[in-house]
Amino acid sequence: MTMLLFGLFFALMLLNVPIAFAIGASTLFALYQAGVPLMVVPQQMFQGINSFALVAIPMFILAGDLMAQGKVSEKLVSFADSLVGFMRGGLSLVSIMAGMFFAAISGSGAATTAAVGSSLVPELKRKGYDPASAASLIAASGTIGVVIPPSVPMIIYAVIAQQSVSKLFLNGFLPGLAMGLGLMAIAITQAYRRQYPKGTPLSWPVILRTFKDASWGLMTPVIILGGIFSGIFTPSEAAVVAVNYAIMVSLFVYRDLTTRNVYQLLIRSAMTTSVIMLVIAMSAVLSWTLSSWQVPGAIAQSVLSLSTDPYVIMLLIVAVILLTGVFIETASALIILTPVLLPLALQLGIDPIHFGLIIVVGLSIGMITPPVAINLYVASSVTQLPLERITQAIVPYLLGLIGVLLLVVYVPMWLGWSG
């Protein structure tokens, strides 16, 4: 029955059936063929989304949309420019640093790419940067959006794996920082090779002025994460606080949004949330089915029979994560892979928080690997460049991010890291 389930699932995927319906239809048919009472389907769907932690998802999505549509992203880009814009190829570094700043607000890779790209692309073109390389760098920087907290995929993983959202957020900073530094190293190398121009001279008054302008946006992660780690409120409550703060800043401080804009963003965020929640509900049925048929345990035993070396097995797991990210978008892939791979990781002695970071970072790379590659599509839309040109230019950054992923996998094991 397992082969029937997965065979039908991949067949539906090849027919471009939406992921939620592909998961639901294949699981429903397999359960029917196995003679399992179908009443279990709505029960497990409800059970899958009946979690207080999931309340944070629509709230963080809305907060990110509010910040992305207003002047917050422009202020963050200006502040990043005042810090690193003076260097050769400084605008490349600005795009990465601005992506890291915005990642701490939005929790979304696509939102980070769109916000930074729309603010920086005209200036990058004006100063003679290679358009395809600049667009690919912005798309690569957007991957940090789902790693640096707050992170929607981390919330989803925490619910599935029954882990602490706060612990995942706390440990997500270093991988996100490592991704940013890795991209910066590649960007600097390319800047000297292509002789990109230097930016405006370093000026402390400018830094202070842009910091003051951007302080309202920079306070968002401080309020969210400070409140969570201090115990003032839970991650779900923090998401609601973030929305209220974003509305206040957009309507009354920067005054760049109207009540009509807010209403439109509410509708858009609700639509995005409905898609994610439907995928979670359908995947809950799939997870229950696989667990009932003891599929994760069988997969774990099969993989362990290939090698007893945990480093080799972790490399195989990384390959599965990266390959899945090529064909399935991040949230869906996370929901499908976690119940299957987590038991294997636990048998290897991998801390579940550590594994959460591995799978989130690995699947974030899928945002820049076609054919799914949502960040590349966003970058193509913002820059008006063909997807093929951006895809060719993304290769150095893709390899750099894979290198960072391997560090996330192996360095904590060497250091005896524990969540």
Sequence and secondary structure as in RCSB ss.txt:
>XXXX:A:sequence
MTMLLFGLFFALMLLNVPIAFAIGASTLFALYQAGVPLMVVPQQMFQGINSFALVAIPMFILAGDLMAQGKVSEK
LVSFADSLVGFMRGGLSLVSIMAGMFFAAISGSGAATTAAVGSSLVPELKRKGYDPASAASLIAASGTIGVVIPP
SVPMIIYAVIAQQSVSKLFLNGFLPGLAMGLGLMAIAITQAYRRQYPKGTPLSWPVILRTFKDASWGLMTPVIIL
GGIFSGIFTPSEAAVVAVNYAIMVSLFVYRDLTTRNVYQLLIRSAMTTSVIMLVIAMSAVLSWTLSSWQVPGAIA
QSVLSLSTDPYVIMLLIVAVILLTGVFIETASALIILTPVLLPLALQLGIDPIHFGLIIVVGLSIGMITPPVAIN
LYVASSVTQLPLERITQAIVPYLLGLIGVLLLVVYVPMWLGWSG
>XXXX:A:secstr
 HHHHHHHHHHHHHTT  HHHHHHHHHHHHHHHTT  TTHHHHHHHHHH  GGGGHHHHHHHHHHHHHHSSHHHH
HHHHHHHHHTTSBTHHHHHHHHHHHHHHHHH  HHHHHHHHHHHHHHHHHHTT  HHHHHHHHHHHHGGGGTSSS
 HHHHHHHHHHT  HHHHHHHTHHHHHHHHHHHHHHHHHHHHHHT  B S   HHHHHHHHHHHHHHHHHHHHHH
HHHHTTSS HHHHHHHHHHHHHHIIIIIS    HHHHHHHHHHHHHHHHHHHHHHHHHHHHHHHHHHTTHHHHHH
HHHHHH S HHHHHHHHHHHHHHHHHHS HHHHHHHHHHHHHHHHHHTT  HHHHHHHHHHHHHHGGGSTTT HH
HHHHHHHHT  HHHHHHHTHHHHHHHHHHHHHHHHHHHHTT   
